[in-house]
Amino acid sequence: MKEEIKRLQYKTKANDVDDEKGIVTVAVNGIGVKDSQDDISMPGSFNKTLKENIGRMRWFLNHRTDQLLGVPLEGKEEGGNLIMTGQLNLDKEIGRDILADYKLYAANGRTLEHSIGVRAMKRDEQDKRKVLEWKMFEYSTLTHWGSNPQTFLVGIKSATADQVKDACDFIRKAFLQHGYTDERLKAYDMELNLLLKSLNGGVIVTCPCCGHQFDYESMPEHTFSQQVIDLAAQFQRWITEDIVRQEMEKLTPEIREQVTAVLDIVLSKNGKPEFEQKGLTDIMSYVRCPHCYSRVYKSNTIIQEASTTTDPAPGAEPSGDTQQKDQEGSQEDVVKEEAAKSTLPDFEKLNKVFNV
């Protein structure tokens, strides 16, 4: 059976950046390390594709085939990593912006991450995790954790107030970095304003579907009927009196479905049927994301309590090591989770580009 194209993502770094020519050398993959999809790239597994396919490989931004950064010049396995050298197209705004990103991150002891699009061509017969030969189609510079179309530098989903302050400081440094286009600086200004507003008590939320960040109060709020909220609030009494089934069967299918949706959310959050009018209203009130039109609740606010946040700290990029071979911290888990979601459906356009 023909294997799917997949993304492999590691903690990697930019090894060298030529400021004037826009030539960037990056480590994009580790050799002999189990990746986010439980594959192990064996030594020599990239040799054939680097020799035969380098002319057709692409260098994208965030795996987007409509955002071509430049041209891959050469690749090699070296020091336990797959090293790629590419030429950014500095005649395009996107190329100049990414070069400025590399310089900004390097100046602050950070690094952008990278990921590759590959298909396994040959595996070890005794251990199917071990890939003996890859076919590589592209590598990508990653500027955020997910498919966030707006945030370029910090990609916050949720964070503590102190982490948001750190992110603001980092964005301010971008304005001192030469090389950014006016459009990118406008985007950074928007991002900074949102973060500052969240620090000042504004309800700035992150869409759980596309990652877009916006002011909750700037969008029209949708609410379920008071009848649904009241019925859900009676659930505690129904349990006590052992009449849940009888009461639920009295409801129309439409109302029953909405009441059940409320109960599912509350029970999954609290683990027990505790209902408060305010809490239920917060859960059932939502706005539509202006980017993808998904539901976004107030609970999706950027700033979370320090004891409950599980997202990586803003700007907490990979360490200076080109490849960290030990699994460590929640940030690695987030990276693995995102990469694990990236299978064939995400590469439909890529397949068309390469005619595979």
TORLOPA-367438 format. One record per atom (N, C-alpha, C, O): x, y, z. Coordinates in steps of 0.05 Angstrom, whole numbers, plus 32768, in hexadecimal, padded with zeros to 4 digits. Layout:
XYZ;...
***
This chain:
80117FE88000;800080008000;801280198000;8025801B800F;800B802C7FEF;801B80447FED;801880558006;8001805A800F;802E805D8011;802D806D802A;8025808A8024;802A8094800E;801A80978039;801180B28036;802980C58039;803D80BE8045;802580DD802F;803880F38034;803380FD8050;801C81018058;804881028060;8044810B807B;805881218082;806C81248073;8053812F8097;8065814480A1;8075813880B8;806A812B80CA;808F813D80B8;80A0813680CE;80AB814F80DA;80B8815F80CC;80A7815380F4;80AF816C8101;80C081668119;80BA81548129;80D68175811C;80E881728132;80EF818D813E;80E981A28133;80FC818C8155;810981A48160;812281A98150;8136819A8153;812281BD813F;813981C1812D;814181DE812F;813481EE813C;815781E58121;815F82018121;816B82098106;817381F880F6;816D82238102;817B822E80EB;8199822D80F1;81A2823A8104;81A8821F80E1;81C5821D80E6;81D4823580DC;81E8823D80E9;81CB824280C7;81DA825880BB;81C7826980AA;81B7825E809B;81CA828380AD;81B98296809D;81CB82AB8091;81D982B9809F;81CB82AC8076;81DA82C18068;81C882D98065;81B582D88054;81CD82EE8074;81BB83068074;81B983138059;81A3831B8051;81CF8314804A;81CF83228031;81C38312801A;81B3831C800A;81CA82F98018;81C182E88001;81A782D98007;819A82D07FF4;81A082D88020;818782C98026;818A82AB8024;8176829D801F;81A282A18028;81A682848027;81A5827A8044;81B482848055;819482678049;818F825D8064;8194823F8065;818A82308054;81A482368078;81A9821A807D;819B82118096;819F821D80AC;818A81FD8094;817A81F480AC;817B81D680AF;817E81C7809C;817981CE80C8;817581B180CE;815781AC80CE;814981B880DE;814E819B80BD;8131819780BA;8127817C80C4;810F817880C5;8139816A80CB;8130815080D4;8147814280E3;815F814880DE;8140813080F5;815481218103;8157810580F8;814480F980EE;816F80FA80FA;817480DF80F1;817680CC8109;818480D3811C;816980B58107;816A80A2811D;815980A98135;815D809F814B;814680BB8131;813580C58147;811880BF8140;810F80C4812A;810980B48153;80EC80AF814E;80DE80CA814C;80E080DA815E;80CF80CD8137;80C280E78132;80A680E7813D;809D80D5814B;809780FC8136;807C81008141;806880EB8137;805380E98143;806F80DC8122;805E80C88118;806A80AC811B;80638099810D;807D80AA812F;808980918136;809A80848120;80A0806C8120;80A38094810D;80B6808B80F9;80D280928102;80D780A68110;80E5808280F9;8101808780FF;8110808980E5;8112807580D6;811B80A080DF;812B80A480C6;8146809880CA;815680A180DA;814C808380BB;8166807580BE;817B808480AE;81758092809B;8195808180B7;81AB808E80A8;81AA8086808A;81A8806F8084;81AC809A8079;81AB8095805C;819080958050;818D80928038;817B80988061;816080968056;815880AE8044;814580AC8035;816780C48046;816280DB8034;817580DD801D;817180EF800B;818980CC801C;819E80CF8007;819380CE7FEB;819A80DF7FDA;818280BA7FE5;817880B77FCA;816680CE7FC2;816980D97FAC;815480D77FD3;814280EC7FCB;815181077FC8;814A81177FB8;8166810B7FD9;817681237FD6;818581247FBB;818A81397FB0;818C810C7FB2;819B810A7F99;8189810D7F81;819081197F6D;817181007F83;816080FE7F6B;814A81137F6A;8141811A7F55;8142811D7F81;812A812F7F82;812F814B7F8B;811C815B7F8C;814881537F90;814E816E7F9A;814381837F87;813B81987F90;8144817E7F6D;813B81927F5A;811D81977F5B;811381AB7F51;810D81847F66;80F081877F67;80E7818E7F83;80CF81947F87;80F9818F7F97;80F081957FB2;80E981B37FB4;80F281C37FA4;80D981B97FC7;80D081D47FCC;80D581DD7FE8;80D881CC7FFA;80D781F77FEC;80DA82028007;80C28214800C;80C0822A8000;80B0820C801E;8097821A8023;80978227803E;80A98223804F;808382388042;807D8243805D;806582348068;80508234805C;80698227807F;80548219808D;80458204807C;802D8200807E;805481F7806A;804A81E28058;803481ED8045;802581DD803A;803482078041;80208212802E;802C82148012;803F8222800E;802082058000;802B82047FE5;8028821F7FD6;803582237FC1;801782317FE0;8014824B7FD4;802882607FDF;802782777FD8;803982577FF2;804C82697FFE;8069825D7FFB;80748251800D;807382617FE3;808E82577FDD;80A3826A7FE6;80A382817FDE;80B582617FF8;80C982738003;80E282767FF2;80ED828C7FF0;80EA82607FE5;810282617FD5;810882467FC9;80F582377FC5;812182417FC3;812882297FB5;813D82197FC6;815082257FCF;813881FF7FCA;814C81EF7FD8;816581EB7FC5;816281E57FAE;817C81F07FD0;819581EE7FC1;81A281D37FC4;81AC81C77FB1;81A381C97FDD;81B081AF7FE2;81A781A57FFD;819D81B3800E;81AA818B8001;81A4817E801A;81B781678020;81C2815C800D;81BB81618039;81CD814C8040;81C78143805D;81BD8152806D;81CE812A8062;81CC811F807D;81E78125808B;81FC811D8081;81E6813380A1;81FF813A80AE;81FA813E80CC;81E7814B80D5;820C813280DC;820A813580F9;81F0812C8105;81E681378118;81E4811780FA;81CB810D8104;81B2811D80FD;819D811A8109;81B5812D80E8;819E813E80DF;819D814080C1;81B1813B80B3;8186814680B7;8183814C809B;8186816B8098;8176817A80A3;819A8173808A;81A181908087;81998199806B;81A1818D8057;818981AF806A;818181BA8050;818B81D7804E;818A81E68061;819581DD8036;819D81F98030;818C82038019;818A81F68005;8180821A801E;816F82268009;817382448006;817E82518017;816A824D7FEF;816C826A7FE8;815182767FEA;813F82707FDA;814D82897FFC;813482987FFE;813182AB7FE6;814582B67FDD;811982AE7FDD;811382C17FC8;810F82DC7FD4;80FA82E37FDE;812482ED7FD4;812383077FE1;8115831C7FCF;811283337FD7;810C83147FB7;80FC83267FA7;80DF83257FAF;80CF83357FA5;80D883137FC1;80BC83107FCB;80BB831A7FE8;80CE83167FF7;80A583267FEF;80A28330800B;80A58319801F;80B1831C8034;809983028018;809982EC802A;80B682E28030;80BC82DA8046;80C782E3801B;80E382DB801F;80F282EE8031;810182E58042;80ED8308802E;80FB831C803F;80F1831A805C;8101831D806E;80D78315805F;80CC8312807A;80D782FA8088;80DE82FC80A0;80D982E3807B;80E482CB8088;810182CE808E;810A82C580A3;811082DC807D;812D82E18084;812F82F2809D;813F82ED80AE;811D8306809F;811D831780B6;8115830780CF;811F830C80E5;810382F480CC;80FB82E280E2;811382D280EC;811882D18104;812282C680DA;813982B780E1;814D82C880F1;815882BF8105;815182E080E7;816482F280F5;815A82FA8110;816A82FB8123;814083008112;81358308812C;813782F28141;813F82F68157;813082DA8138;813182C3814B;814D82BD8153;815382B8816B;816082BE8140;817C82B98147;818782CE815B;819682C7816D;817F82E78157;818982FD8168;817F82FA8185;818A83058197;816882EB8188;815D82E781A3;816082CA81AD;815182C281BF;817382BC81A1;817982A181AB;8163828D81A5;8160827981B4;815382928191;813D8280818A;81408276816E;8153827D8160;812E82648165;812F825A814A;811382538140;8102824B814F;810F82578126;80F7824D811A;80F9822F8117;810F82248118;80E382228115;80E382058111;80DF81FE80F4;80D8820E80E3;80E481E480EE;80E281DB80D2;80D581BF80D1;80D681B180E5;80CA81B980BB;80BC81A080B7;80BF8197809A;80C381A78088;80BD817D8096;80C08173807A;80A881638072;809A81578082;80A381638058;808D8152804C;809A813B803D;80A8813F802A;809481238047;80A2810B803C;808E80F38039;807880F48044;809780DF802A;808980C68029;809E80AF802C;80B380B08020;8097809C803D;80A980858041;80A780738029;8092806A8021;80BF806D801D;80C0805B8006;80C9803F800D;80C2802C7FFF;80D9803D8022;80E38022802A;80E780228048;80F280348054;80DD800C8055;80E080098072;80EF7FEF8078;80F17FDD8068;80F97FEE8091;81067FD7809B;80F27FC0809F;80DD7FC580AB;80F77FA98095;80E47F938097;80DF7F8A80B3;80C87F8280BA;80F47F8B80C4;80F17F8380E0;80E57F9880F2;80D87F928106;80EA7FB180EC;80E07FC780FC;80D57FDC80E9;80E37FED80DE;80BA7FDC80E6;80AD7FEE80D3;80B0800B80DA;80AA801D80C9;80B8801180F2;80BB802E80F9;80D3803980EB;80D4805280E6;80E7802980E4;8100803280D8;80FC803680BA;80F7802380AC;8100804E80B2;80FD80558095;811980558089;812B80638091;811C80448074;813680418067;81388055804F;814F805C8047;8122805D8045;81228070802E;810A8082802E;80F380788030;810F809C802E;80FA80B0802C;80F980BC8010;810E80BD8002;80E280C58008;80E080D77FF1;80D780F17FFC;80C280F38009;80E781067FF8;80E181208004;80D781337FEF;80E281357FD9;80C181417FF6;80B481547FE3;80BA81717FE9;80BC81817FD8;80BB81778003;80BF8193800B;80C881958028;80C681828037;80D381AC802F;80D781B2804B;80CB81CE8050;80CA81DE803D;80C381D38068;80B581EC806E;80C181FA8087;80C981ED809A;80C282148085;80C88225809C;80AD822980AA;80998230809E;80AD822580C5;8094822780D4;8095824180E5;80A9824580F3;8081825180E2;8080826A80F1;806C826A8108;806A827E8116;805E8254810C;804B82528122;804582358127;804D82238118;80378230813D;803282148146;801C82068136;801E81EE8133;80098215812C;7FF48208811E;7FEE82168104;8001822180F8;7FD5821580FB;7FCE822280E2;7FC4823E80E7;7FB1824780DA;7FD1824D80F8;7FC982688100;7FD0827B80E9;7FE7827F80E3;7FBC828880DD;7FC2829980C6;7FCB82B580CE;7FD282C580BD;7FCA82BB80E8;7FCE82D680F0;7FE882DA8100;7FF782ED80FA;7FEE82CA8113;800582CE8125;801E82C28119;801F82AB8112;803382D38117;804B82CA8109;806282C4811D;807382B38118;806282D38133;807A82D18145;807682BE815D;808682AD8162;806082C1816B;805D82B38184;8048829D8184;804B828A8193;8034829F8173;8020828A8170;80138281818A;80108269818E;800C8293819B;8000828C81B5;7FE4828081B1;7FD3828C81A2;7FDE826A81BD;7FC3825F81BF;7FB7826781DA;7FA1827181DC;7FC7826181EF;7FBF826A820A;7FD9826C821A;7FEC825D8216;7FD9827F822D;7FF28284823C;7FEB82938255;7FD5829D8258;7FFE82958267;7FFB82A5827F;800082C28277;800B82C88262;7FF982D48289;7FFE82F18284;801B82F78281;80238307826F;802C82EA8290;804982EE828E;805382E58273;806582F28267;804982CF8269;805182C5824F;804882D78239;805782DB8225;803182E3823B;802782F68228;8039830F8228;803F831A8213;80418318823F;8053832F8241;806E83298233;8078833A8225;807883118237;809183098229;808D830A820B;809F831281FC;807683008202;8070830081E5;806F831C81DA;8078832281C4;8063832F81E9;8062834B81E1;807E835681DE;8083836481CB;808F835081F1;80AB835A81EF;80B9835081D6;80C8835E81C9;80B4833681D0;80C1832A81B9;80B78337819F;80C6833C818D;809D833D819D;809283498185;809D83668182;80A2836F816C;80A083748199;80AB838F8197;80C7838E818B;80CF83A1817D;80D683798190;80F183778185;80F083748166;8103837C8158;80DA8369815C;80D78367813F;80D783828131;80E08384811B;80CC8396813F;80CB83B18133;80E783BD8131;80EB83D08122;80FA83B38140;811683BD813F;812683AD812A;813D83B58124;811B83978120;81298386810D;8125839080F1;810F839380E7;813B839780E4;813A83A080C8;8133838980B5;813B837280BA;8125838F80A0;8120837B808B;810283738088;80FB83688074;80F28378809C;80D58371809A;80C783848087;80CD839B8085;80B483788078;80A383888066;808E83978076;80898390808D;808283AB806A;806D83BB8078;805583A9807F;804A83AC8094;804E8396806D;803883858073;803C8373808B;802A8370809C;80558369808E;805B835880A5;805B836880BF;8051835F80D3;8065838180BD;8066839280D5;8049839980DE;8044839B80F6;8037839D80CA;801C83A280D1;800F838A80E0;8000838D80F3;8016837280D7;800C835A80E4;801783588100;800883508112;8030835E8104;803C835D811F;802F83728131;802B836D8149;802883898125;801B839E8135;80008395813E;7FF8839A8155;7FF18387812C;7FD7837C8134;7FDA8368814A;7FCA8368815D;7FED83578147;7FF18342815C;7FF9834E8177;7FEF8345818B;800A83628176;8012836F818F;7FFA837D819C;7FF7837B81B5;7FEA838A818D;7FD383988198;7FBF838581A5;7FB4838B81BA;7FBB836D8199;7FAA835981A4;7FB5834F81BF;7FA6834C81D2;7FCF834A81C0;7FDB834081D8;7FD9835481EF;7FD3834E8206;7FDF836E81E8;7FDD838381FC;7FC083868206;7FBC838B821D;7FAD838481F4;7F91838781FC;7F8A8370820F;7F7A83748222;7F948358820A;7F8E8342821C;7F9983468238;7F8D833F824C;7FB183538239;7FBD83598253;7FAD836E8262;7FAE836F827B;7F9F837F8253;7F8F83948260;7F72838C8265;7F61839D826A;7F6D83728264;7F528368826B;7F4083628253;7F29835A8258;7F498367823B;7F3983618224;7F3683438220;7F4783338227;7F1F833B8214;7F1A831E820F;7F25831781F4;7F16831781E0;7F3E831181F2;7F4B830981D9;7F4C82EB81D8;7F5682DE81EA;7F4082DF81C3;7F3D82C281C2;7F4C82B781AA;7F5282C58197;7F51829D81AC;7F5E828E8196;7F4A827A818B;7F408269819B;7F45827A8171;7F3482668165;7F40824A8168;7F578247815F;7F3382378174;7F3F821C8177;7F42820D815D;7F5081F9815C;7F3582178148;7F368209812E;7F4D8213811C;7F5D82038112;7F4E822D8118;7F6282388106;7F7882488113;7F8C824F8107;7F75824E812D;7F8A825D813C;7F88827B813A;7F9882898145;7F748285812B;7F7182A28128;7F6B82AF8143;7F5B82A58152;7F7882C58148;7F7482D48162;7F6582EE815D;7F6C82FC814A;7F5282F4816E;7F42830C8169;7F3483148183;7F3483058197;7F29832C8183;7F1A8336819A;7EFE832A819B;7EEE832F8189;7EF9831B81AF;7EDF830E81B2;7EC8832281B1;7EB3831D81A4;7ECB833981BE;7EB6834D81C0;7EB2835D81A6;7EA0836D81A4;7EC383588192;7EC083668178;7EAE83578166;7EA683618150;7EA6833F816E;7E95832E815D;7E79832B816A;7E77832A8182;7E648328815A;7E4983248165;7E4883098174;7E5182F4816A;7E3C8309818C;7E3C82F1819D;7E2282E28197;7E0C82ED8195;7E2582C78196;7E0E82B58192;7E0982A781AC;7E1B829F81BA;7DEF82A481B3;7DE8829681CC;7DD2828281C6;7DC2828581B4;7DD1826C81D6;7DBB825981D4;7DA4826481E4;7DA7827781F4;7D8C825981E0;7D75826381EE;7D76825F820C;7D83824C8215;7D698270821B;7D68826D8238;7D5C82538240;7D6282478255;7D4A8249822F;7D3D822F8236;7D5182198237;7D5082088249;7D6482188225;7D7982038225;7D8A8205823E;7D9081F1824A;7D92821D8245;7DA28221825D;7D9482198276;7D9F820C8287;7D7A82208278;7D6B8219828F;7D6781FB8292;7D6A81F082A8;7D6281EE827B;7D5E81D1827C;7D7881C28284;7D7881AF8294;7D8F81CC827A;7DA881C08281;7DAE81C4829E;7DBA81B282AB;7DA681DB82A9;7DAB81E082C5;7D9B81CE82D7;7DA281CB82EE;7D8581C382CD;7D7481B282DD;7D7F819582DE;7D74818482EC;7D94819082CF;7D9E817582CC;7DA6816A82E8;7DA3815282ED;7DB2817B82F9;7DBA81728314;7DA281668323;7DA481518330;7D8B81748321;7D73816B832F;7D6981518323;7D60813F8331;7D6A814F8308;7D61813782FB;7D71811E8304;7D6581098307;7D8B81228307;7D9B810C8311;7D938104832D;7D9080EC8333;7D908118833E;7D888112835A;7D6E8103835C;7D6B80F1836C;7D5B810B834B;7D4080FF834C;7D3E80E68339;7D2980DA8337;7D5480E0832B;7D5580C98319;7D3F80CA8304;7D3180B682FE;7D3D80E282F8;7D2980E682E3;7D3580F182C9;7D2880FD82B9;7D4F80ED82C6;7D5D80F882AE;7D5180EF8294;7D4A80FF8283;7D4D80D58291;7D4380CA8278;7D2780D58272;7D2180DD825C;7D1580D48287;7CFA80DD8282;7CF980FB827A;7CEA81028268;7D09810B8287;7D0981288281;7D15812E8265;7D0B813E8256;7D2A811F825E;7D3781248244;7D24811B822E;7D2481288218;7D1581068232;7D0380FD821D;7CEB81108218;7CDE810E8204;7CE68121822B;7CD181358228;7CD9814B8215;7CC78159820A;7CF2814F8211;7CFC81658200;7CFA815F81E3;7CFB814781DB;7CF7817481D3;7CF8817081B6;7D15816881AE;7D27816E81BC;7D18815A8197;7D338151818F;7D478168818D;7D5E81658194;7D3D81808183;7D4F81968180;7D5981A1819B;7D7181A5819E;7D4781A481AE;7D4E81AE81C8;7D5F819981D7;7D73819F81E4;7D58817F81D4;7D67816A81E1;7D84816A81D8;7D96816681E7;7D88816E81BE;7DA3816E81B3;7DB3818581BE;7DCB818181C5;7DA7819C81C1;7DB681B381CC;7DBC81B081EA;7DD281B781F3;7DA881A581F8;7DAD81A08215;7DC3818C8219;7DD48190822A;7DC381778208;7DD88163820A;7DF4816F8204;7E0781678211;7DF4818181F1;7E0E818E81EA;7E18819E8202;7E30819E8207;7E0681AC8210;7E0E81BB8228;7E1981A8823D;7E2E81AD8249;7E0B81928242;7E14817F8256;7E2F8173824F;7E40816F8261;7E33816C8236;7E4C8160822D;7E6381738233;7E78816A823D;7E60818D822E;7E7581A08232;7E7A81A38250;7E9281A38259;7E6581A7825F;7E6981AB827C;7E748193828A;7E878196829A;7E6A817C8283;7E7481638290;7E91815E8289;7EA18155829A;7E9981648270;7EB5815F8267;7EC881738275;7EDF816C8279;7EBE818B827C;7ECF819E8288;7ED1819A82A6;7EE7819C82B2;7EBA819382B3;7EBA819182D0;7EBC817582DB;7EC5817182F2;7EB4816182CB;7EB5814682D4;7E9D813E82E5;7E9A812782EC;7E8C815182EB;7E74814C82FB;7E60816182F4;7E67817782EC;7E46815B82F8;7E31816E82EF;7E2D81858302;7E1B81858313;7E3E81998300;7E3B81B18310;7E3481C882FD;7E4481CE82EB;7E1D81D58301;7E1581E982EE;7E10820482FC;7E0282058311;7E1B821882F1;7E15823382FA;7E0B824382E2;7E14823F82CC;7DF9825582E7;7DED826482D1;7E02827382C1;7E02827282A8;7E15828082CF;7E2A828F82C1;7E3B827C82B0;7E428282829A;7E43826682BD;7E55825382AF;7E4882488296;7E5582468281;7E2F82418297;7E2182368280;7E1E824B826A;7E2182458252;7E1982648272;7E168279825E;7E31827E8250;7E3182828237;7E47827D825F;7E6182808253;7E67826A823F;7E72826F8229;7E5F82528246;7E64823B8234;7E54823D821B;7E5E82378205;7E3A8244821D;7E2882448207;7E2A825D81F6;7E1F825D81DF;7E36827281FF;7E39828A81F0;7E53828881E0;7E67828081EA;7E52829181C7;7E69828F81B6;7E6882A3819F;7E5382AF819A;7E7F82A88192;7E8082B8817A;7E8B82A78164;7E9682918169;7E8882B0814C;7E9382A28134;7EAF82AE812D;7EB282C6812C;7EC2829C8129;7EDD82A58121;7EDB82B38107;7ECF82A980F4;7EE682CB8104;7EE482DA80EB;7EF582CE80D5;7EF282D680BE;7F0682BB80DC;7F1782AE80C7;7F0B829580BC;7F0A829180A4;7F02828380CE;7EF7826980C5;7EDA826480CD;7ECF824F80C6;7ECE827680DC;7EB2827580E4;7EAC825F80F8;7E95825780FB;7EC082558105;7EBC8241811A;7EB2824F8133;7EB682678137;7EA6823F8145;7E9D824A815F;7EB6824F8171;7EC8823F8173;7EB68266817E;7ECB826D8191;7EBD827781AA;7EAD828981AA;7EC5826A81C1;7EB9827181DA;7ECB828381EA;7EE3828581E4;7EC0829081FF;7ED182A18210;7EE78292821E;7EFC829D8225;7EE282788222;7EF68268822F;7F0F8264821E;7F23825A8227;7F0E826C8204;7F25826A81F2;7F37828381F4;7F47828881E2;7F348292820A;7F4482AA820D;7F6282A4820E;7F6A828E8216;7F7382B78205;7F9082B28204;7F9B82AE821F;7FAA829B8224;7F9582C08232;7FA182BE824D;7F9282AA825E;7F7A82AC8262;7FA182968268;7F9682828279;7FA482838294;7FB982908297;7F99827582A8;7FA6827482C2;7FC0826482BF;7FC1825182B0;7FD4826D82CE;7FEE826082CC;7FED824282D3;7FFD823282C8;7FDB823A82E5;7FDA821E82EE;7FCC820C82DA;7FCE81F482DC;7FBE821882C6;7FAE820782B4;7FB982078298;7FB281F58288;7FCA821A8290;7FD3821B8275;7FE58204826E;7FF781FD827E;7FE281F88257;7FF281E2824F;800181E88235;801081D7822B;7FFC81FF8229;800982068210;8026820F8215;802C8218822B;8037820C8200;805382158204;805482338208;8044824281FE;8068823B8217;806C8258821B;807082668201;807E825B81F0;8066827E81FE;8069828D81E5;8087829181DF;8096829A81F0;808E828A81C6;80A9828E81BE;80BC827981CA;80D4827B81C6;80B2826581D8;80C3825081E3;80CB823D81CD;80C1822781CB;80DE824581BD;80E5823681A6;80FA822081AD;8102821F81C4;81018210819A;811481FA819F;812E820581A9;8135821C81A4;813C81F481B8;815681FC81C3;816B81FF81AD;816581FB8196;8183820681B5;8198820A81A1;81A181F18194;81AF81F28180;819A81DA81A0;81A281C18193;819381BD8179;817B81C28178;81A281B48165;819581AF814B;8180819A814D;816B819D8140;81848185815D;817081718161;81718166817D;8186815C8186;815B8169818B;815A815E81A6;814D814381A4;81368140819A;815B812E81AC;8152811381A8;8142810881C0;813880F281BE;8141811781D6;8131810F81ED;8116811D81EC;8115813581E5;8101810F81F2;80E7811C81F3;80E5812B820D;80EA81208222;80DE8145820B;80DE81568223;80C8816B8221;80C68178820D;80B9816D8237;80A78184823A;808E81838229;808C81738216;807C81948230;806281958222;806581A18207;8055819A81F5;807A81B18202;807D81BD81E7;808181A781D2;807681A981BC;8091819381D9;8095817D81C7;807C816E81C2;8077816681AB;806B816B81D6;8051815E81D3;803F816D81C0;8032816181AF;8040818881C2;8030819881B0;803981958193;802981928181;80538195818F;805E81928174;805681778169;804E81758151;805981628179;805281478170;803481458169;802C81398155;80238152817A;800781518175;8000815E815B;7FF08154814B;800C81768156;80068184813D;801081748125;800281718111;802881688127;803381598110;80238140810B;8020813880F4;801981338121;800A811B811E;7FF0811F810F;7FE6810D8102;7FE581378111;7FCC813D8103;7FD1814180E5;7FBE814080D5;7FEA814480DD;7FF0814C80C2;7FF4813380B1;800B812980AF;7FE0812A80A4;7FE281138093;7FDA811A8077;7FDB8131806F;7FD181068067;7FCC810A804B;7FB981208044;7FBE812F8031;7FA281248052;7F908139804B;7F9D81558049;7F9581658039;7FB1815A805A;7FBE8174805A;7FD081778042;7FD9818D803B;7FD681608034;7FE98161801E;7FDB815D8003;7FE981567FEF;7FC181628001;7FB4815E7FE7;7FBF81717FD3;7FC481697FBC;7FC3818A7FDA;7FCE819E7FC8;7FEB81977FC1;7FF4819A7FAA;7FFA818D7FD5;801681867FD1;8017816F7FBD;8029816F7FAB;8006815B7FBF;800681457FAC;8002814F7F90;800E81457F7D;7FF081637F8D;7FEB816D7F72;8003817C7F67;8009817A7F4F;8011818A7F78;802981997F70;803E81867F65;804A818B7F50;8042816F7F73;8058815D7F6C;804E81467F5A;805E81367F51;803381467F55;802881317F44;802F81157F4D;803881057F3D;802B81107F67;803280F67F71;801A80E57F77;801C80CE7F80;
***
